[in-house]
């Protein structure tokens, strides 16, 4: 075994990457499986606890490796049971992770970037600007922390059964670290989640969508929010680069590459009062998605400071839903969870050292410059 001058973070390794690292030190690859189990199944944070490793190997790891996840600086629990953790990163930035407990599942909403490089106008994270991509350790560390924390809950263990890459950031703009973290989520030696219970949400980064389909079998959710290009260009500026026609073709291609019977695209549609929530919008959306196996999530808008949007009324949301259901679609109206702790969809902000200077941009707009 050869030592290095810089400690590696064991949470940064996928299973295959850890095998390669052990091989480079002269160790047998099966040691990687043992360490992966200790890290992700057992949740240990100290190499000394890995008792089935030899003493020389433990000594080597203590000298050359560390187990370093983001630090919990604030934990909040909503009246509805939703938990939000603010996690401090080594560089001083902070991200947010949310756990949503339900009767039949426990869903963890995971961040992929510090802030967001996109500029969706109805999203608090986008308003914060962008700093950088997260590392594998910072992505999988959110699940590692959630699992350890929930197991210590005095009210009884609550398990993470589902993961959605719907937190801060656009996952497909941080492709390699996100995929490595997803592999750990699916790995039976790590978290062993079902591929149907791991979802990547994207605003429509088409080249990366194709690459994801070729790389990993997970579920896909697409932030659509409008049934035509003119409106989506305003709400999701990425649409100017990848318009709806191309997005739909990419989604169909994604489905064609899946080998499962239960395959569909989940479309996310935030309901903005007087903007995208009319009966005509609903009929247009029903026509647009014809031929694509679809599940549509209608998301009541969750307000944040200085936003110009308002939430659609319940009557409008229900009428929109009914039109889609009458057209044969499976439609879910998402319950607003955690809005009393700013943990609801679109509200995550964290603390971002904004390299994109987006906050200055918004301030100038508001001042009329």
N, C-alpha and C positions, 0 to 999 in steps of 0.2 A: 504493500500500500504506500502510495506516495502522497505527501501532504502538499497543500497549496497555501498561498499567503492570504487568501481571502476566503472567508467562510461562505459556503453556499447555503441558501435557504431551502430546506427540504420540501417546503410547501410549494416551491417553484417547479417541482418536477412532476410531469406526468409519469405513469407507470413505465412506459418505454424509455423515457428520458432518464429515469432513475436507474434502470437496468444498464443503460449505456454509461452512466456516470460510475456505477459500481465496477463495471467491466474495465473502465479506464484506470481504476485504482488497483486492479488486480483481484477484486472480489468476485465471487460467483453471482450471476444475475439473480438467483433466487432470493438473495438478500434484499433485493429491491422489493419483492412481494411482501416479505416480512415487515419491512419498514413502512410500506404503504398501508398495510393493515394497522400497524401501531398508530400511524398518524391519523388516518381517516376513519377507520372503524372504531378504534379505541379512543381517539382524540387526545393522545398524550402530547405533552409539550416539553418533555425532557427525555433525551436519549437514554439516560440511566434507567428509565422504566422499561426499556425494550429488552426484557430479560432473556429472550431466546437468541439474542445476538451474543457472540463471544465477547469476552472482556476486552481483547485487543481491538475488535471492531468498534465497540462502544467508545473506547478511548479515542480511536481515530475520528469517529463522528463528532465527539465532543470538542475535538481540536479543530476540525475542518468544516463543521456544519452547524447550523442552528435551525430552530423552529420558530419562525417569526411571522405572526399574523398581524393584521391591523389592530390597533388598540381601541377598546370601547371607551369613549369619553362621555357618552350619554346614552341612557336607555329609557325609553318611554313606552307605556302601555296604554292603549286606547280603552275607552269604555266598552268597546265591542271585542276586546281581547287582542286586537292587532298590536304587534310589538315593532318598535322602530329602534334601530341602533345607529348612532352616529359614530363612525369609525375614523380615528386619526391615522393617517399614513405617515411614513417616516419623514417625508419632505414637508410635513405641516399641513397639507391639504386634508380635507375630510370628505368622506362619502357616506351615503345612507343605504341601509339595508332594512327590508321590511318583511316580517313574518305574519301571514294571515291564516289564523286557525279556523277551520270549518269542521262540521260534523264528520265528513268523510275524507278529509285531506288536510294537510298543512302545507301551505304554499309559501316559498321564500322568493322574494323579489330581489334579484342580485344586480348590482351595478357593474359596468364594464369600463367606464371612463371617469376621469375627474371632470365633472361638467359634461358638456356635449358639444361636439363639433358642428352639429346641425343647428338649424334656427327655426324650429317649429314654433309658431307664434303663440300657441296656447299652452306651452309647457314651461313650468318654473325652472326646470333644469337647464333648458336652452337659454333662458334669461340670464343665468349665472355665468355663461361663457364656457370656455374650454381651457384646460391646462395640459392634460396628458392622458395617455392610455394607462390602464391598470396592468400590473404584472399578473402572472398566473397565481402567485401567492396571494395577491390582493383580491383576486376574484374568488378562488377556491377558499381563501381564508374567511370569506363571508359565510359560506356554508359550514366551515369548520367551527367558527365561533357560534353560529346559531345552534348547531347540533349540541355542542358542549353546554351552552347556556340553557337550552330547553330541557336537557337531561337533568339539570340542577334545579328545575322549577319545583318548589315545594308542593304545588297543586297537583303534581303528577306529570310524568313524562309526556311531552307533546313532540311528535316526530315530524320532520320535514319529509313529505312524500312527493312533493312537486317543486320544481325550480323553474322560474321564468326569468329570462334575461331581459327584464323590463325596467330595471332600475335606471340610475343615471347613465347616460351615454348611449351611443349607437353600437351595439355589439359587433356588427360586421365591419366596422371601421377599426376594430382591434382584433383582427381575425385569429392570428396564431395563438396568443394567450387565451382567448375565449375558447377556442377549440381544445386546447390542452386542458383547460379547466372542465370543459364538458366531458372530455374523456374520463376524467377522474370521477365525475358525478355518475357516469354510466358503469364504471368499472366495478365488478363484483367484489374485488379486493379492497375497494374504497367505499363508495356510498351505495352502489348497486341500484340506482334509480332506473325505472323503466324508461325507455326512449320515448314512450308516449307521454311521460310525465315531465319531460325536460323540453322547454320551449324557448326558442330564440325569437325575439321580437325585433323587427327591422322596419325602418321607414322606406326601404326599397333600394338598397345598394346592390344593383343587379349583378355585377361581376362576382361579388362575394356570395350572393345567393346561389349562383351556379356552382361556385367552388364548395360551398357548404354542402350542397346536395351530393357532390362527388366525394366528400370527405367523411361525413357523419350522418347517421340516421336519427334525427331529432325532429320535433314538431316545429312548425313555422307559424309565426303570427306576423301580420303585416299591418302597419299603422296607415290606414287608408284615409279616413276622415272626410272624404269628399268623393262625389260620384262623377266629377268631370275635371278636366285639366285646369280650366280657368280658376275654379275655386281651390283646387288642391295646390296650385302654384302659390296661392296666398298663404295657405295654412301650413303646407309642407314644402318649403322652397326647393328641396331636393328633386321635386317633381319636374322642375324645369330641365334638369339633366336627364332624368329617367321618367318620361311621361307614362300615364296610366296604361296605354296600349302595350308598351314594352314591359311594364310591371306585370300585367296580367299574363303575358307570354312567358315571362320568367317564372311566375308562380306555377303555371301549368307544367313547365319543364321540370320544376322542382318535384312536383307530384309524380310525374312520369318516371322519375328516378327512384322513387320509394318502392320497397318490396312488400309493404304491409297492406293489409286489406282496409284497415281503419286509417285512411289518409284523407286529409282535407287541409285547406288553408283557413286559419282563424284570422278574420278581418277585424281590426280594432277601429272603432268609429266613435270619436268623442262628440257628444251632443252639445252644440253651441247655439244658444238661443238666437233665432233669427238669422243664423249664418248658414247652417248646413242641415237643418232639422225640419224642413217643410215636407209635406206629402209628396210634392214633386221630386224632391231630393230622394225620398225613399223609393219611389217608382223608378227613378233613374238608376239608383243603386241596384235594384232588383234586376233590371235589364242588363246592367254592366257585368254582373257576376254570373250570368247564365252560362252553364256548361262547366263551371269550375266547382268541384266539391268544396263547399264552404260552410263555415260556422261564423256567425256575425256577433261580435260583442259590442253592444251599445254601452258607452261609458258616459255617465253623467259628468259634465265638466266640473272639476274641482278648482275653485278660485284660489288665487294667490295675490299678494300685494301688487298693485299697479297694473293688473291685467285689464284689458278692455273688453273681455268676454264675460258672458253670464251663462249660467246653466239653463238648459232647456227645461220647460215645465214638465211635470210628470205626464200630463195629458198629451203633450207633443211627443214625448218619448214613447208612450204606449201606442199612439197612433202610428208612429214610424215603425215600431216593432210589428204591429198587426199587419201593415202593408207587406212587410218582408215575409212574415210567416204565411200570409195568404198566397205569396208567390212561391212557397215551398221551401223556404230557407229555415235552418235551425238558428234561432236567435236567442241570445242571452242578454238580459239587461243587468249589467254588473252592479252589484250593491256597492255603495260608497263605504269603504272601510278605512278607518284610521284618520278621517279628516280632522278630528279634534286634536291630533298630534302632527298634522301636516305630513301624513304618511300615505295619503290616497294617491291614486294614479295621476301623474302630472305635477305633483307637489314637491317631489324630492329635489333638494337643492344642495345640501351639504355646505362645505366652505371651500370655495374654489379660488385659487390665485389665477385670475382670468388672463391668460396669455392672448386670448382672442380680442380683448378690449370691447367685448359686446355690451357690457354695462354702460360704458361711455357712449356707445352708439345709441342705446335706448334713451339715455339721459338727454342727448342732443335732440332726438325725435320729440321727446316730451316738452322740451324747451322751445321747439319750433325752429331749430337750426337745421 
